[in-house]
Amino acid sequence: MEDVLEVYKRPYSEANPVVCMDESSKQLIEEIRMPEPVQPGQPRKVDYEYQRNGVAHLFMFFAPLLGWRHAEVTDHHAKLDWARCMKQLVDIHFPHAEKITVVMDNLNTHRAASLYTAFPPQEARRLISRLDLHYTPKHGSWLNIAEMEFSVLSRQCLDRRIPDRDTLKRQIAAWESNRNFKSSSVDWRFTVEDARIKLKKLYPAIPN
């Protein structure tokens, strides 16, 4: 916990940006009957019946000090998907950074070994040399700022029936573009000092 909180205290550095990463999913649901539009004095009416079209998985990358985010839609959330997203982070989103500090949940797919599963050793090593990985503790996913951005995405974009991946990608891209244009960010204020007071019960008891 303190390791992640110390990362959040760092000032912005173009050479060493801090990026938070999180995962989620979205059930794809298609309308069987077209909803009835809003009428004077009447709300929009949606039939309770629907058709399930599978699940899409989302990887969220969020750099709070930049007000930048990117959500990638994938079919799965396995090692290969995570590895390919990390390659995009290095080569496409932050190609000029010397080292990218990444804060993420402590899942077994979020490991340097996943890069070796996805790429030849030379390429995996190149990517790892550009990454500085930090993990939230068990039951501490609330420390991941990308989780907050997922909450915004859920409220503003995903709280509706979306029938397929192409529609999902288009709607997320529009949401992402608008948020990035506004440089919407998070004002994180919880510090190590706060943790030692408010979460004192989590610390080992030191005998006198």
C-alpha positions in Angstrom: 0.0 0.0 0.0 2.7 2.5 1.0 4.6 1.7 -2.2 1.7 2.7 -4.4 1.0 5.8 -2.3 4.6 6.9 -2.7 4.3 6.4 -6.5 1.3 8.8 -6.5 3.3 11.5 -4.8 5.8 11.7 -7.7 5.6 14.9 -9.8 4.9 14.5 -13.5 7.8 13.4 -15.6 7.7 13.0 -19.4 10.5 10.6 -19.1 8.9 8.5 -16.4 5.0 8.9 -16.5 2.8 7.1 -14.0 0.0 5.1 -15.6 -2.7 3.1 -13.7 -4.1 0.0 -15.3 -7.3 -2.0 -14.5 -9.6 -4.6 -16.1 -13.3 -5.0 -16.3 -16.0 -6.6 -18.5 -19.2 -5.7 -20.2 -22.1 -8.0 -21.0 -23.2 -7.4 -24.6 -27.0 -7.2 -24.8 -29.2 -6.7 -27.9 -32.7 -5.5 -27.9 -35.3 -8.0 -29.1 -37.9 -5.2 -29.5 -37.0 -1.6 -30.3 -37.5 0.7 -27.4 -40.3 3.2 -27.6 -38.8 6.8 -27.6 -39.6 9.5 -25.0 -43.0 11.0 -25.4 -44.5 14.1 -23.8 -45.1 13.1 -20.2 -43.8 9.5 -20.9 -40.3 8.1 -20.3 -38.5 6.0 -22.8 -39.8 2.4 -22.6 -37.5 -0.6 -22.9 -38.8 -4.1 -23.1 -37.5 -6.5 -20.4 -36.6 -9.2 -22.9 -33.2 -9.1 -24.5 -30.6 -11.3 -26.2 -27.2 -12.0 -24.7 -24.3 -11.7 -27.2 -21.4 -12.7 -25.0 -19.0 -10.6 -22.9 -16.3 -8.1 -24.0 -13.3 -7.4 -21.8 -11.8 -4.0 -21.1 -8.3 -2.8 -20.2 -8.2 0.7 -18.8 -5.0 2.8 -18.9 -5.1 6.1 -17.0 -2.4 8.6 -16.5 -3.9 10.9 -13.8 -1.3 13.7 -14.0 -1.8 13.9 -17.7 -5.6 13.6 -17.7 -5.2 10.9 -20.3 -6.9 7.5 -20.6 -7.3 4.7 -23.1 -9.7 1.8 -22.9 -8.9 -1.3 -25.0 -11.7 -3.8 -25.9 -10.6 -7.4 -26.1 -12.3 -10.8 -26.4 -10.4 -12.2 -23.4 -8.4 -11.1 -20.4 -5.7 -13.7 -20.5 -1.9 -13.3 -20.4 -1.6 -12.6 -24.1 -4.2 -9.8 -24.0 -2.5 -8.1 -21.1 0.9 -8.5 -22.9 -0.4 -7.0 -26.1 -1.9 -4.1 -24.3 1.4 -3.4 -22.5 3.2 -3.4 -25.8 0.7 -0.8 -27.1 1.4 1.3 -23.9 5.1 1.2 -24.6 5.3 1.6 -28.3 2.1 3.6 -29.2 1.0 5.6 -26.2 4.3 6.5 -24.6 7.0 5.7 -27.2 9.4 8.4 -26.0 9.3 7.6 -22.2 12.4 6.1 -20.8 10.5 4.1 -18.2 6.7 3.9 -17.6 5.6 3.3 -14.0 2.5 1.1 -14.1 0.2 0.6 -11.1 -2.1 -2.4 -11.3 -3.9 -5.0 -9.3 -1.9 -8.1 -8.2 -3.2 -10.7 -10.7 -1.3 -13.7 -11.9 -1.6 -12.4 -15.5 0.0 -9.1 -14.7 3.6 -10.4 -14.7 6.7 -10.0 -16.8 6.5 -13.7 -17.6 3.3 -12.9 -19.6 5.4 -10.9 -22.0 7.6 -13.9 -22.6 4.5 -16.0 -23.3 3.4 -13.5 -25.9 6.6 -12.4 -27.6 10.1 -13.7 -28.4 12.6 -13.3 -25.5 14.4 -10.2 -27.1 11.1 -8.4 -27.5 9.8 -9.3 -24.1 13.1 -8.1 -22.5 12.9 -4.8 -24.5 9.4 -4.2 -23.1 10.2 -5.1 -19.6 13.2 -2.7 -19.6 10.7 0.1 -20.3 8.3 -0.8 -17.5 8.4 -0.3 -13.7 5.6 -2.4 -12.3 3.9 -1.7 -8.9 1.0 -3.7 -7.5 -1.9 -2.9 -5.2 -2.1 -5.2 -2.1 -4.7 -7.9 -1.8 -8.1 -6.4 -1.0 -6.6 -3.0 -1.9 -7.8 -2.5 -5.5 -9.3 0.8 -4.3 -5.8 2.1 -4.4 -5.8 1.8 -8.2 -6.9 5.1 -9.7 -7.8 3.4 -12.9 -10.7 1.8 -11.0 -12.1 5.3 -10.5 -12.0 6.0 -14.2 -13.8 2.7 -14.9 -16.5 3.9 -12.5 -16.9 7.1 -14.6 -16.9 5.0 -17.8 -19.7 2.8 -16.4 -21.9 5.7 -15.4 -21.4 7.8 -18.5 -21.1 5.2 -21.2 -21.8 1.6 -20.2 -25.0 1.9 -18.3 -27.1 0.9 -21.3 -27.7 -2.1 -23.5 -24.9 -2.4 -26.0 -25.4 -5.2 -28.6 -21.9 -6.0 -30.0 -18.2 -5.3 -29.8 -18.1 -2.8 -32.7 -20.8 -0.7 -31.1 -19.0 -0.9 -27.8 -15.7 0.2 -29.3 -17.3 3.2 -31.0 -19.1 4.4 -27.9 -16.0 4.0 -25.7 -13.8 5.7 -28.3 -16.2 8.7 -28.3 -16.3 8.8 -24.5 -12.5 8.5 -24.4 -11.9 11.3 -26.9 -14.2 13.7 -25.0 -12.5 12.9 -21.6 -9.1 13.3 -23.1 -10.0 16.6 -24.8 -11.1 17.9 -21.4 -8.0 16.5 -19.7 -10.3 15.1 -17.0 -8.3 13.8 -14.0 -8.4 12.8 -10.4 -7.2 14.8 -7.4 -5.7 12.0 -5.3 -5.0 13.2 -1.7 -4.7 10.0 0.3 -1.0 9.8 1.5 1.2 7.4 3.5 0.7 9.6 6.5 -3.0 9.4 6.2 -2.8 5.6 5.8 -0.7 5.2 9.0 -3.5 7.1 10.9 -6.7 6.0 9.3 -5.6 2.4 8.6 -3.6 1.8 11.7 -5.3 -1.6 12.3 -3.7 -2.9 9.1 -0.2 -2.4 10.4 1.6 -5.1 12.5 1.6 -4.5 16.3 5.1 -3.7 17.5 5.7 -4.9 21.0 7.1 -2.3 23.5 
